[in-house]
Structure formats: structure tokens, C-alpha cells
Amino acid sequence: MGFFSQAVYEELLRRAKAKDDTGVIKDACKDFIQYVYEVSDGENDLNTAVDADRSKISNYDSKRHTAHENAISSASMLNRLASEYGLDPVYTGDISQRHQVADFCLEFVCFLFTGRRRVL
């Protein structure tokens, strides 16, 4: 089961564009992308490290944690905005469940990637 409602997100974006009100959505989306980046970058660093470098692990954990907190805040904010537009939540999980928010971020990034416009 996923935690990202693509249909609600697309409708929220459509309504927000009509009111020139997309800045908050764009900022939230950047937080979701940043979280996925921090996890990917940190895991890559840990997987390619020769020795278990404590400072590298600590730095990775700190950056990932901060990005995760930002993503949680942005998921809540996006749901509040959706509610203001009379829509269901974009993030459909339990905001207190960190793994659900993490999964939501990955689903969102995959949505962006698979739906991207290919410009030649």
C-alpha cells in the first residue's frame, strides 16, 4: 500500500496553479526530494567506505534525520493545504510513522521521475 495520492496531488497542483499559489507546494516537494537524496547519498557513502568511519556515520545520520524532519513537516503542510482546497490528504499515512513518511517521499520522487517531460 502506498502513502502518496497522485490524483489528489495533481488536483491540488491544478487548483494552486489557478490561484498562482504553488510556492508552498514547490518547497514541500523539494523537501521530499532532499530526503531521498540524503538517504541515497549516505547509503552510498556507507557502502563504499573502507572502514566503519564513525564521523561519516554520524554525519550521514544527522543529515538524514534533518531531511526526514523537514519531509515530515512538509507532508503535514501539504495535507493542510489540500484540506484548505477541500481535498483529501496527499500523504495518506500516519504522520507519526517515520517509515511511512519515508516511503511516501520515495513514492513521490518516483512519480516525478516516471512522469518527467523528456525534452530533446
LOVOZA-728559 format. One record per residue: residue number from 0; residue in one letter; chain; y, x, z of N, C-alpha, C in turn. Coordinates in pm, 1 decimal. Layout:
REM residues N
MARTI   num   residuo   cadena        nyy        nxx        nzz       cayy       caxx       cazz        cyy        cxx        czz
MARTI   NUM         a        A          Y          X          Z          Y          X          Z          Y          X          Z
...
END
This chain:
REM residues 120
MARTI   num   residuo   cadena        nyy        nxx        nzz       cayy       caxx       cazz        cyy        cxx        czz
MARTI     0         m        A     -118.8       84.4        0.0        0.0        0.0        0.0      124.4       88.4        0.0
MARTI     1         g        A      217.2       53.4      -85.2      340.3      129.5      -92.5      448.5       71.8       -2.1
MARTI     2         f        A      552.4      151.9       14.8      662.2      111.4      102.0      794.8      100.3       26.4
MARTI     3         f        A      789.6      113.5     -105.5      909.0      107.6     -189.9      901.4      -15.6     -277.6
MARTI     4         s        A     1001.4     -104.0     -266.1     1007.0     -222.4     -350.7     1096.8     -192.0     -470.4
MARTI     5         q        A     1032.3     -156.1     -579.2     1105.0     -120.5     -700.3     1189.4     -236.9     -751.1
MARTI     6         a        A     1134.5     -355.2     -749.8     1207.3     -471.7     -801.0     1334.5     -496.8     -719.3
MARTI     7         v        A     1324.6     -484.9     -588.4     1441.7     -506.3     -503.5     1543.8     -395.7     -527.9
MARTI     8         y        A     1496.7     -270.8     -537.4     1588.3     -159.3     -563.4     1664.1     -180.7     -694.8
MARTI     9         e        A     1593.1     -218.8     -799.1     1657.2     -238.8     -929.9     1758.7     -352.7     -924.2
MARTI    10         e        A     1727.3     -459.4     -851.0     1822.0     -570.9     -838.0     1942.1     -529.8     -753.6
MARTI    11         l        A     1918.4     -455.3     -647.3     2028.7     -404.6     -565.4     2121.0     -317.0     -648.8
MARTI    12         l        A     2063.7     -229.8     -727.2     2142.9     -141.8     -812.4     2222.8     -223.3     -914.4
MARTI    13         r        A     2160.2     -324.1     -973.1     2229.1     -409.6    -1070.7     2349.0     -479.3    -1006.6
MARTI    14         r        A     2327.9     -535.6     -888.6     2436.8     -606.9     -820.4     2546.6     -511.2     -774.6
MARTI    15         a        A     2508.0     -395.8     -725.5     2606.1     -297.5     -678.8     2689.0     -242.8     -795.5
MARTI    16         k        A     2626.0     -222.5     -910.1     2699.3     -175.2    -1028.7     2804.4     -276.9    -1070.9
MARTI    17         a        A     2770.1     -403.9    -1060.8     2863.0     -510.0    -1099.1     2988.2     -508.6    -1011.8
MARTI    18         k        A     2975.2     -459.7     -889.3     3089.7     -452.7     -797.1     3143.1     -310.4     -783.6
MARTI    19         d        A     3093.0     -218.8     -867.6     3131.6      -77.7     -860.4     3112.5      -24.9     -718.2
MARTI    20         d        A     2993.9      -51.4     -663.0     2962.9      -24.4     -522.8     2833.8       57.4     -510.2
MARTI    21         t        A     2820.2      160.7     -593.1     2694.0      235.4     -595.8     2696.4      365.5     -516.1
MARTI    22         g        A     2809.1      404.4     -461.6     2819.0      532.2     -391.1     2722.0      545.5     -275.5
MARTI    23         v        A     2708.6      440.9     -196.5     2619.0      443.1      -81.1     2474.1      455.9     -127.5
MARTI    24         i        A     2440.7      386.2     -234.5     2304.4      392.1     -288.2     2275.1      533.4     -338.9
MARTI    25         k        A     2369.2      590.4     -409.5     2350.4      725.1     -463.4     2329.7      826.2     -350.5
MARTI    26         d        A     2409.5      816.6     -245.1     2395.4      908.2     -131.8     2259.8      892.3      -63.9
MARTI    27         a        A     2214.8      769.0      -47.0     2084.4      744.7       14.8     1973.0      804.8      -69.5
MARTI    28         c        A     1982.0      784.3     -199.0     1879.3      836.7     -289.7     1873.2      988.7     -284.5
MARTI    29         k        A     1986.7     1052.6     -270.0     1988.4     1198.6     -257.1     1914.7     1242.8     -131.4
MARTI    30         d        A     1924.8     1165.2      -24.3     1851.7     1198.8       98.2     1701.0     1188.7       77.8
MARTI    31         f        A     1654.4     1089.2        3.7     1511.0     1074.6      -23.7     1461.1     1192.8     -106.8
MARTI    32         i        A     1540.0     1228.6     -206.2     1505.6     1342.2     -292.4     1504.1     1471.7     -211.0
MARTI    33         q        A     1603.3     1489.9     -125.4     1613.0     1611.5      -44.7     1494.5     1625.5       49.0
MARTI    34         y        A     1449.0     1515.4      106.2     1333.0     1521.5      195.0     1209.9     1569.8      119.3
MARTI    35         v        A     1184.9     1512.8        2.1     1068.8     1554.0      -77.0     1081.7     1701.5     -115.8
MARTI    36         y        A     1201.8     1743.3     -148.9     1224.8     1883.9     -181.9     1192.5     1974.4      -61.8
MARTI    37         e        A     1243.2     1940.7       55.7     1221.8     2025.2      174.0     1073.5     2036.5      208.2
MARTI    38         v        A     1000.7     1927.0      197.3      856.5     1931.3      224.0      787.5     2019.1      120.8
MARTI    39         s        A      818.4     1999.0       -6.2      755.4     2076.5     -113.1      788.3     2224.6     -102.0
MARTI    40         d        A      914.5     2256.0      -80.4      957.9     2394.8      -70.5      895.0     2462.7       51.6
MARTI    41         g        A      894.2     2394.0      163.6      835.5     2450.3      285.0      686.1     2472.8      271.7
MARTI    42         e        A      616.4     2376.4      215.0      471.7     2392.6      196.2      442.8     2507.9      100.6
MARTI    43         n        A      522.0     2520.8       -3.1      504.8     2632.0      -95.8      524.7     2765.5      -24.5
MARTI    44         d        A      629.6     2775.3       56.7      654.0     2897.8      133.2      537.4     2929.1      226.5
MARTI    45         l        A      489.0     2827.7      297.1      379.0     2849.8      390.9      249.8     2887.6      318.6
MARTI    46         n        A      224.1     2825.0      206.0      101.6     2852.7      130.7      101.2     2990.6       66.5
MARTI    47         t        A      218.0     3042.6       35.5      224.3     3172.2      -32.5      258.0     3287.4       61.8
MARTI    48         a        A      280.1     3258.4      189.4      312.3     3363.2      287.1      189.0     3450.3      312.3
MARTI    49         v        A      211.8     3579.1      324.8      102.9     3672.5      351.5       58.6     3661.3      496.8
MARTI    50         d        A      152.0     3655.4      586.6      122.4     3642.2      729.2      188.2     3514.6      781.3
MARTI    51         a        A      137.4     3465.9      890.6      198.4     3348.7      954.6      328.9     3392.6     1019.8
MARTI    52         d        A      434.8     3382.2      946.8      567.0     3423.9      993.5      629.5     3310.0     1073.2
MARTI    53         r        A      641.4     3327.6     1204.8      692.9     3222.9     1292.8      833.5     3177.7     1252.9
MARTI    54         s        A      918.1     3270.5     1211.9     1055.0     3230.7     1176.4     1055.0     3143.4     1052.3
MARTI    55         k        A      965.6     3171.4      958.7      955.7     3090.7      836.7      907.0     2949.7      870.7
MARTI    56         i        A      808.3     2942.7      959.4      754.6     2813.0     1000.8      861.4     2733.7     1075.3
MARTI    57         s        A      932.3     2798.9     1164.7     1036.8     2732.6     1242.2     1149.5     2684.3     1151.5
MARTI    58         n        A     1189.4     2767.6     1056.4     1295.5     2730.1      962.9     1252.7     2611.2      877.0
MARTI    59         y        A     1129.4     2615.8      827.2     1076.3     2505.7      746.9     1075.7     2376.4      827.9
MARTI    60         d        A     1025.1     2383.3      949.8     1014.7     2263.6     1032.2     1152.3     2205.1     1062.7
MARTI    61         s        A     1248.0     2291.6     1089.2     1383.5     2245.9     1119.5     1447.6     2177.2      998.8
MARTI    62         k        A     1436.0     2238.0      881.7     1494.6     2179.7      760.3     1426.0     2048.6      722.9
MARTI    63         r        A     1293.0     2046.2      735.7     1218.2     1925.0      703.9     1254.6     1813.4      800.7
MARTI    64         h        A     1263.8     1845.3      929.6     1297.1     1745.8     1030.6     1435.5     1685.2     1005.1
MARTI    65         t        A     1532.8     1769.4      977.2     1668.7     1720.9      949.2     1669.4     1631.1      825.8
MARTI    66         a        A     1600.6     1675.6      720.9     1594.6     1594.9      598.2     1523.3     1462.2      624.8
MARTI    67         h        A     1421.5     1463.5      709.2     1347.6     1341.7      742.1     1437.3     1244.3      819.4
MARTI    68         e        A     1512.1     1295.5      915.8     1604.9     1211.2      991.7     1708.1     1147.0      898.4
MARTI    69         n        A     1759.4     1225.6      804.1     1855.8     1172.3      707.1     1791.8     1064.1      620.7
MARTI    70         a        A     1667.4     1085.8      579.5     1597.4      987.4      496.5     1573.2      857.4      574.3
MARTI    71         i        A     1537.2      869.7      701.7     1516.6      750.8      785.9     1646.7      671.3      796.7
MARTI    72         s        A     1754.6      741.5      822.9     1885.5      676.6      832.2     1923.3      609.2      700.8
MARTI    73         s        A     1897.3      677.1      590.2     1932.4      621.5      459.1     1845.1      502.8      421.5
MARTI    74         a        A     1718.8      504.9      460.2     1631.5      390.2      433.5     1682.1      267.4      509.7
MARTI    75         s        A     1722.6      288.4      633.5     1778.8      177.6      712.7     1906.9      125.4      648.8
MARTI    76         m        A     1991.7      217.9      607.5     2119.3      179.9      546.0     2096.0      103.6      415.5
MARTI    77         l        A     2000.8      149.5      334.4     1972.0       81.9      207.9     1921.2      -60.1      234.1
MARTI    78         n        A     1840.7      -76.8      336.8     1792.8     -210.9      371.7     1906.2     -300.0      420.2
MARTI    79         r        A     2000.7     -243.3      497.1     2117.1     -322.7      540.6     2199.4     -366.1      419.7
MARTI    80         l        A     2219.0     -274.5      325.7     2294.9     -307.4      205.6     2223.7     -415.7      124.8
MARTI    81         a        A     2092.9     -403.1      111.4     2015.6     -505.8       40.5     2033.3     -641.2      108.6
MARTI    82         s        A     2030.0     -642.4      240.9     2048.9     -766.2      316.2     2187.0     -825.9      290.0
MARTI    83         e        A     2288.9     -739.6      284.4     2425.0     -787.1      255.6     2433.5     -852.2      118.1
MARTI    84         y        A     2349.6     -806.7       25.5     2344.9     -865.9     -108.7     2245.1     -981.8     -115.9
MARTI    85         g        A     2189.0    -1021.5       -2.9     2094.8    -1133.3        1.3     1957.0    -1098.8      -52.2
MARTI    86         l        A     1919.5     -972.5      -43.1     1791.3     -927.1      -96.9     1695.3     -888.6       15.5
MARTI    87         d        A     1568.0     -884.2      -19.7     1465.5     -833.2       71.6     1484.8     -682.4       87.8
MARTI    88         p        A     1414.6     -620.8      181.5     1426.9     -475.9      201.1     1375.2     -394.4       81.5
MARTI    89         v        A     1440.1     -282.2       59.3     1393.6     -185.2      -39.9     1280.9     -103.2       22.6
MARTI    90         y        A     1302.7      -60.1      147.1     1197.8        8.0      223.6     1124.3      -99.9      301.0
MARTI    91         t        A      995.4     -116.5      271.9      920.3     -229.7      327.0      833.4     -193.2      447.1
MARTI    92         g        A      840.3      -68.0      490.4      759.0      -25.5      604.0      830.3      -44.2      736.4
MARTI    93         d        A      772.4       14.6      838.9      826.4       14.1      973.8      911.7      140.2      988.8
MARTI    94         i        A     1040.0      125.1     1012.7     1132.9      238.3     1016.7     1097.0      336.7     1127.7
MARTI    95         s        A     1023.5      293.0     1229.0      984.4      383.3     1337.6      860.7      466.4     1303.1
MARTI    96         q        A      799.2      436.2     1191.4      679.0      509.3     1147.8      718.8      618.1     1047.5
MARTI    97         r        A      731.1      739.9     1098.0      782.2      851.2     1017.7      698.8      877.5      892.5
MARTI    98         h        A      566.8      861.9      901.7      482.4      885.2      784.1      507.1      779.8      676.1
MARTI    99         q        A      538.3      659.6      717.3      568.4      555.8      619.0      698.0      587.4      546.1
MARTI   100         v        A      797.7      636.0      618.6      923.8      674.1      554.5      900.0      790.8      459.6
MARTI   101         a        A      817.9      886.1      500.7      785.4      999.9      413.9      718.7      951.5      285.0
MARTI   102         d        A      622.6      861.4      298.4      555.5      806.3      180.0      654.5      732.4       89.8
MARTI   103         f        A      745.4      657.9      151.2      849.7      587.1       76.0      932.6      685.7       -5.8
MARTI   104         c        A      971.4      795.8       55.3     1052.9      895.6      -16.5      978.3      948.4     -138.7
MARTI   105         l        A      851.4      979.1     -121.9      772.7     1028.0     -235.3      759.4      920.2     -342.8
MARTI   106         e        A      734.5      797.2     -302.5      726.2      687.0     -399.7      857.0      674.0     -477.2
MARTI   107         f        A      968.7      686.0     -406.8     1098.3      673.1     -471.1     1120.1      784.3     -572.8
MARTI   108         v        A     1089.3      907.2     -534.5     1106.9     1020.7     -626.4     1014.8     1005.9     -747.1
MARTI   109         c        A      892.4      961.5     -724.9      800.1      938.0     -837.5      854.2      830.9     -930.7
MARTI   110         f        A      913.5      725.9     -873.6      976.4      620.7     -954.3     1086.2      679.3    -1041.8
MARTI   111         l        A     1171.7      764.2     -982.9     1278.4      825.9    -1061.6     1221.8      913.7    -1171.9
MARTI   112         f        A     1119.4      990.1    -1137.6     1063.3     1084.1    -1233.7      995.4     1012.1    -1349.7
MARTI   113         t        A      916.1      910.9    -1319.8      843.0      841.8    -1426.8      933.4      752.8    -1509.9
MARTI   114         g        A     1045.5      709.8    -1453.3     1136.2      622.9    -1525.2     1254.4      693.8    -1587.5
MARTI   115         r        A     1251.8      827.9    -1581.3     1369.1      903.4    -1629.2     1390.8      883.8    -1779.2
MARTI   116         r        A     1516.8      900.0    -1815.2     1553.6      892.9    -1956.2     1537.4     1031.2    -2015.6
MARTI   117         r        A     1462.9     1039.0    -2120.2     1441.9     1168.0    -2186.5     1544.9     1181.5    -2297.2
MARTI   118         v        A     1634.7     1275.8    -2279.9     1741.8     1297.4    -2376.4     1712.1     1425.6    -2451.7
MARTI   119         l        A     1708.4     1414.9    -2581.2     1682.8     1534.9    -2664.3     1808.6     1584.6    -2727.7
END
